[in-house]
């Protein structure tokens, strides 16, 4: 009786070893899906944001991460001076720049009309 139980135990273990790598295939597929749908686009967007921050210059109209619209009037290594109204200037870190105000559409932000008209 012990010999029968021993023989049955060996056969079950031998067939289970072939499925070890097959158990990792769904995990590998899930990682690939996460990489292409989440990780890679996020890295691409972060790279574009770093390039945009590095390429801003005086006179550019920007939007800060707090939603403040303004024009860059001065720059330093880590800070920028933004004019948000006549004779009202604030200093911000470069990392607070969310985007360029003029790059979102072909419309003039003051009147809502196209620039061509």
N, C-alpha and C positions, 0 to 999 in steps of 0.2 A: 504494500500500500504506500509506503514511503517512497519507493522507487517510482511509482506512478505520479505522485505529487511532485517529486523532484523533476521528472521529465516534463511535466506540464509547465512548471515554473521556468525552465530553461527555454522552452519554445516561445513563451510569451515575451520574455526579455529580448530574445533575438529578433523578433518581429518589431519590437518597440524601438530599437536602435536606429533603424532606417528612417524613422520619422523625426529624428532629432533636428536635422537641418530643415526639414519641411515645416517645422513649427516656427522657424525664424523668418520664413518667406513673407507671411503677412506683416510682421514687424518691419521688415525691410521695405515693403511696398508702402506702408503707412508713413515711414520716414521720407520716402521719395515724394509722396504726395504733399506732405507738410513742407518739404523743402521747396518744391516748385510753386506751391500755392501761397505760402506764408513767408518763409524765410528769405528766399531770393528776391521777391518784390520789395520787401522791407529794406534789405541791404541796398538795392538799387535806388530806392527813394532817399535813403540816408546819404548815399554818395552824391546824388544830384543836389541835395540840400547843402552839403559841405562845399561843393563847387560853386553854388550860387552865393553862399556867404563869402567865399574867398574872392569872388569877382564883382562884388558891389563896389560902387564908386560914388563920389560926391555928385549930388543932383538926382540920384535914383530915388524914385518914389517907392516906399516899402510899406509893408504891413507887419506889425510886430505880433508876437505870439499872444499878446493881450488884446489884440484887435485895434491898436492905434495905427492910424494912417499918418504918414509924414514923409518928409524929404530929407535925405542925408545932407548935412551941412559940414560935418567934420568927421575925421576918422583917426583912430589910433590902432595899435596892434590888436587889442582885445575889445575896445569900446568904440561906439559910434555916437555922434551927436545928431539928433533928429529934430527938425523943426516941425512942430505939429500945428502951429498957428503963427500969425505974425508976431515976431519977437518972443516966441515961446519955444524954448529948446530944452530937450531932455537928453540925458546920456543913458545909453543902453549897452549891454553886452552884445557882441555880434551874434551869439547863439540865440538871442531873442528875436532875430529876424525870421519871420514866418514865410515871407515871400515877397515878390515884387508886385507892386500895385498895378502897373501897366501891362503885365504879361498875361492877365486872365482873360481879357477880351479886347476886341478892337473898338470898344466904345470909350468915349471920354467920360471919366468918372464924375466930372463937375456938372455936366448938363444931361447926361444920359443919351446924347446923340452920337452918331457916328462921327469919326474924325474927318471923314471926307466931306461932310456937309457943312 
